[in-house]
Amino acid sequence: MTYPPNADPRREPAPDRPDASPAVPAQRGVRSVAAERLRAVATTEPGRLQVIGAVLALLVVAFGAVTALEVSGRASAADDVVTRSQPLSADAADIYRSLADADTMAASGFLAGAEEPEDVHAQYEKDIKEASRLLVKAAAGTDASSSSAGEIRTLNELLPEYTGLVERARANNRQGLPLGGAYLRYANQRMTNDLLPAAERLYAAETGRLSTDTADARRWPLLALGAGVVALAALVWTQRRAYRRTNRVFNRGLLAATAAASVVLLWLAVGHTVARAELRAAMTHGQESLDVLNKARINSLKARANENLTLVARGAVLTADGTQDKYETDYGAGMKALGEQLTTAERLADDARGRAPVARAADAVSEWQERHRRARTTDDQGDYDGALKQIIGAKDSTGESFAQVDAALEEALGQEQSEFTGAAKNGRGALGGLPVGAGVLAVLGAVAAIAGINRRLSEYR
């Protein structure tokens, strides 16, 4: 074997073999590239600016999205207050009032004798039709599984039974049969013990839903406010950082982003504050007054029915202890409650337009009580016809006083309803446009922030 010059003949040549150094796997190479990029981001100013721009855009967009989401929920609740829960609460009160008035008209017509006055009968029919219409409307606006739906079913079942008893009382009364009075008293018991309590529970349920919707609309959007503060803080920090590194006071893009975020945050804070104040005013000066006035009107109707039934029963129905006339006792309790509620309503009224009808109702109540005392004295002296005239007569009767009370309370209710609706609509309006506006401004702010960062990045190219 021939060896190359200067070669050691004792050393065998190495066999042919591939390169001894191992190949770097492709996946490991990708990781190395990513690591290099991350190191570039962390150690170079352009890289850091890219990260800051992405974070700023994300924070501003998140602020707008959270604001739009939270305010949409508040605006929806405020809209429910105006368009659903408060109207349903008012309808429930009208159902109660219509039923109570129908019972009053039934007793008034019975007292008039065989020839029931046409206007009294027409009012009775109107009350029954109105109650039926409102029950249908309320059923359409409530969840079938809710407690309100159960009360509506109860009322729909009991109302035909009540009207049937009233018709039997009328039929017997036209024939001069004393059984008519028994039917009328039984109808009144059904109304007092079953129908009116169901209507009262319906009113309480719908008023509770109104309170819930109002509370939902008034809840502070804390998440949106917090996101706004964080986004603004990040924008201010970025501009301060840029100033310290470049001595440039303004960056137009970042300044525009800051302005957009500030507008959204200010709009959110002011708009929701106004909405809360208006909705609170709607509940305090509107709904609370409406609640008291509705109860006052119902008590006046029940007192009038009991006053009429006192003459219908002629002492046949006594209190549980058997010592006093039940209807006269209930009349006294109702009038006492009516007086207290009128005092509260006058205190809650926040202007002369609200106080004036309440004051007229209070004066008419005083006159009503005085006339009632005279009528009871007349009846106790054995002059039934004279007492009847003082109760249902066209002039200087308790019926005349009751009509004045009812008209004044209706006017007061209309005034307070108008105030509630106006304040609630103002509250809803304060949130109007904010969800869309927040979204649009957030997108513009994010674009402006990226443009501002890109302006700085261009200086490194």
Disulfide bonds with the S-S distance in Angstrom:
none
